[in-house]
Amino acid sequence: MGRVFVIDREDNVGTAVLEPLKKGETVEAYGRLTGVSVVAQADIAYGHKIALRDIRRGEQVLKYGLSIGTASQDIRAGEHVHVHNVESNRGRGDLAAR
């Protein structure tokens, strides 16, 4: 069983900090969120994120208890969360007034 670190109880992603995750592997959250497990839908590299629950297009992706971006498409629990399905909201001046 793989494990992913979760920084805040509200996070909807976990990070592979111990080892890469393999497709089909059951992955369990640890850290500030426990009791949540998902099946990896793809191989996920060390340091990358996995969705801990379904995240709808337009919904905020939460890590550190903060939004790190907006889902650019629906993301299913267990899917790799990265630049292909998240639009970053960090460092964007066009969002500063919001």
Backbone bond lengths (Angstrom), bond angles and torsions (degrees), N, CA, C in turn:
res aa  C-N    CA-C-N  psi(-1)  N-CA   C-N-CA  omega(-1)  CA-C   N-CA-C  phi
1 M - - - 1.439 - - 1.519 109.40 -
2 G 1.334 116.38 132.43 1.444 121.38 176.71 1.512 110.96 -83.74
3 R 1.316 115.87 162.21 1.461 121.11 178.16 1.512 109.46 -133.75
4 V 1.332 114.92 141.66 1.459 121.09 176.94 1.519 109.37 -126.67
5 F 1.306 115.56 141.52 1.456 121.72 -177.29 1.524 110.00 -85.56
6 V 1.327 115.15 134.54 1.460 121.78 178.31 1.521 107.84 -121.52
7 I 1.314 116.15 125.17 1.455 122.36 -172.33 1.528 112.65 -84.25
8 D 1.333 117.28 -35.22 1.464 121.65 -176.98 1.529 109.60 -135.65
9 R 1.308 117.49 145.75 1.471 121.93 -178.21 1.524 113.17 -60.16
10 E 1.328 117.78 -24.52 1.466 121.61 -178.89 1.533 112.75 -85.70
11 D 1.336 117.83 -10.21 1.467 120.93 -177.63 1.532 111.04 -59.62
12 N 1.333 115.51 141.62 1.468 119.24 175.01 1.524 111.50 -108.50
13 V 1.341 116.30 10.39 1.461 122.51 172.96 1.529 109.43 -134.08
14 G 1.319 114.71 153.61 1.458 121.43 172.79 1.520 107.99 -123.36
15 T 1.330 116.99 159.79 1.461 122.25 -176.19 1.520 110.71 -114.64
16 A 1.324 116.14 132.94 1.464 122.18 177.47 1.522 108.55 -76.57
17 V 1.331 117.52 94.34 1.466 120.96 -175.92 1.526 113.07 -106.94
18 L 1.317 117.69 -9.55 1.465 119.64 179.29 1.518 111.91 -97.76
19 E 1.333 116.26 -38.41 1.467 121.40 -177.78 1.522 108.78 -168.77
20 P 1.325 117.54 163.44 1.467 119.65 175.40 1.534 109.54 -62.97
21 L 1.327 115.65 157.77 1.466 121.35 178.37 1.517 109.16 -106.69
22 K 1.304 116.15 146.11 1.464 121.67 -179.49 1.525 110.72 -106.12
23 K 1.321 116.70 141.61 1.461 122.15 176.53 1.525 109.49 -53.20
24 G 1.331 116.64 133.21 1.458 122.08 178.98 1.517 114.44 90.20
25 E 1.327 116.51 -11.37 1.458 121.83 -179.28 1.530 109.68 -77.19
26 T 1.331 116.62 137.81 1.459 120.61 172.64 1.516 108.08 -77.06
27 V 1.323 115.54 130.37 1.457 122.73 -174.44 1.526 108.60 -118.59
28 E 1.312 116.37 130.99 1.460 122.12 -177.97 1.528 110.31 -114.20
29 A 1.339 115.88 140.01 1.457 121.46 178.39 1.527 109.64 -83.03
30 Y 1.326 115.99 143.95 1.459 121.70 171.34 1.514 108.44 -142.09
31 G 1.305 116.40 166.54 1.464 121.51 -175.09 1.514 107.28 111.13
32 R 1.307 116.63 -126.43 1.471 120.65 -179.13 1.516 113.27 -85.26
33 L 1.342 117.15 -3.68 1.461 121.58 176.22 1.520 107.50 -132.49
34 T 1.294 116.89 124.61 1.461 121.45 177.70 1.525 108.70 -129.73
35 G 1.305 116.47 170.82 1.452 120.67 178.69 1.512 114.15 79.19
36 V 1.333 117.57 10.75 1.461 122.15 178.37 1.516 107.76 -116.54
37 S 1.325 115.93 129.39 1.463 119.37 174.78 1.521 108.88 -138.72
38 V 1.331 114.89 149.44 1.458 123.00 178.92 1.519 107.76 -139.84
39 V 1.310 116.85 163.70 1.455 122.19 174.92 1.523 108.00 -100.33
40 A 1.324 117.05 125.51 1.467 121.71 179.87 1.528 109.54 -62.33
41 Q 1.325 116.48 126.48 1.460 122.04 -179.51 1.529 112.84 -89.06
42 A 1.332 116.10 -5.22 1.471 122.46 179.62 1.519 107.79 -159.14
43 D 1.325 116.88 164.74 1.462 120.04 170.02 1.527 106.97 -66.35
44 I 1.331 117.01 136.92 1.453 121.32 -178.50 1.526 108.47 -128.98
45 A 1.310 116.22 122.92 1.461 122.74 -175.10 1.527 111.66 -68.47
46 Y 1.321 114.40 154.98 1.460 122.08 173.75 1.529 109.04 -52.80
47 G 1.327 116.86 134.27 1.458 121.50 178.17 1.514 114.26 87.48
48 H 1.331 117.30 -7.53 1.456 120.32 -179.26 1.521 110.61 -95.14
49 K 1.333 116.16 169.60 1.460 122.44 -173.39 1.521 112.22 -105.43
50 I 1.351 114.55 151.91 1.456 123.51 175.50 1.527 107.56 -126.94
51 A 1.325 116.34 140.85 1.462 120.65 177.40 1.522 109.64 -72.96
52 L 1.324 116.15 129.24 1.462 121.64 179.39 1.522 111.85 -88.90
53 R 1.309 116.68 -13.81 1.461 123.28 176.18 1.522 106.97 -155.39
54 D 1.316 116.84 169.75 1.457 119.80 176.08 1.527 109.56 -62.43
55 I 1.332 115.66 137.06 1.458 122.60 177.81 1.530 105.92 -123.95
56 R 1.312 117.04 120.15 1.461 121.79 -176.89 1.529 111.43 -80.20
57 R 1.323 115.38 150.56 1.465 120.98 175.46 1.528 108.50 -53.23
58 G 1.337 116.85 132.52 1.449 122.48 -179.69 1.527 113.60 90.32
59 E 1.330 117.21 -11.45 1.464 121.14 179.08 1.525 110.27 -81.04
60 Q 1.318 116.47 150.33 1.456 121.56 178.47 1.533 110.53 -72.19
61 V 1.313 115.74 138.24 1.461 122.62 173.18 1.526 105.70 -93.13
62 L 1.331 116.23 121.94 1.462 121.01 -172.75 1.521 112.11 -109.30
63 K 1.334 115.14 126.03 1.457 124.47 174.06 1.525 105.43 -143.60
64 Y 1.301 117.61 143.95 1.474 122.03 -175.54 1.536 111.31 67.02
65 G 1.338 117.86 14.02 1.453 121.02 -174.71 1.517 112.36 76.35
66 L 1.339 116.65 9.03 1.464 123.00 -177.86 1.515 110.08 -127.96
67 S 1.313 115.94 157.68 1.450 120.49 175.18 1.532 109.75 -73.50
68 I 1.324 116.24 128.51 1.466 120.65 174.81 1.520 111.02 -106.80
69 G 1.336 116.20 -3.04 1.448 120.44 179.76 1.514 110.93 165.87
70 T 1.332 114.14 -177.29 1.450 122.45 179.81 1.519 108.62 -119.26
71 A 1.323 116.44 134.92 1.462 120.31 178.17 1.525 109.18 -63.34
72 S 1.323 117.40 123.51 1.460 121.95 -179.91 1.525 111.53 -86.80
73 Q 1.324 116.14 -6.09 1.463 123.59 176.06 1.524 107.15 -157.88
74 D 1.318 117.35 166.32 1.453 119.73 175.08 1.530 108.57 -62.73
75 I 1.333 115.81 137.28 1.463 122.05 179.30 1.524 106.83 -122.45
76 R 1.315 117.05 121.93 1.461 120.93 179.64 1.521 111.00 -83.46
77 A 1.315 115.61 151.32 1.466 120.92 174.62 1.522 108.68 -52.41
78 G 1.335 116.55 133.08 1.456 121.77 -179.99 1.509 114.87 92.72
79 E 1.331 117.98 -8.01 1.465 120.25 179.59 1.530 111.29 -82.63
80 H 1.316 114.40 154.32 1.459 123.40 175.11 1.529 107.78 -66.89
81 V 1.323 117.27 131.78 1.459 122.56 179.38 1.524 106.87 -112.64
82 H 1.332 115.34 114.97 1.466 120.19 -175.81 1.527 108.41 -159.48
83 V 1.315 117.91 -165.34 1.461 123.00 -174.08 1.530 113.82 -61.53
84 H 1.323 118.29 -20.44 1.463 120.20 -179.13 1.530 112.75 -76.24
85 N 1.342 117.54 -15.95 1.464 119.10 -179.28 1.539 113.67 -136.55
86 V 1.340 116.63 11.38 1.467 121.55 177.44 1.523 109.16 -136.32
87 E 1.328 115.26 132.58 1.460 120.40 172.60 1.522 107.01 -99.45
88 S 1.310 116.71 120.05 1.460 121.83 -177.56 1.523 110.89 -64.80
89 N 1.331 115.12 145.34 1.461 118.69 173.45 1.530 110.46 -116.65
90 R 1.317 117.34 11.79 1.468 121.49 179.47 1.523 109.99 -89.19
91 G 1.326 115.17 133.03 1.459 120.40 176.81 1.519 113.60 74.77
92 R 1.334 117.73 15.00 1.458 120.73 -178.81 1.519 109.53 -96.10
93 G 1.296 116.54 108.53 1.459 121.54 178.94 1.511 113.58 -61.96
94 D 1.344 117.30 -28.64 1.477 120.03 -178.81 1.517 111.81 -69.75
95 L 1.349 118.11 -13.65 1.457 120.81 178.37 1.520 112.35 -101.80
96 A 1.322 118.10 -1.81 1.462 122.36 -173.50 1.530 113.19 -61.26
97 A 1.309 118.06 -33.24 1.460 121.75 -176.89 1.523 112.68 -80.28
98 R 1.318 118.32 -8.76 1.470 121.00 -176.13 1.493 112.09 -83.07
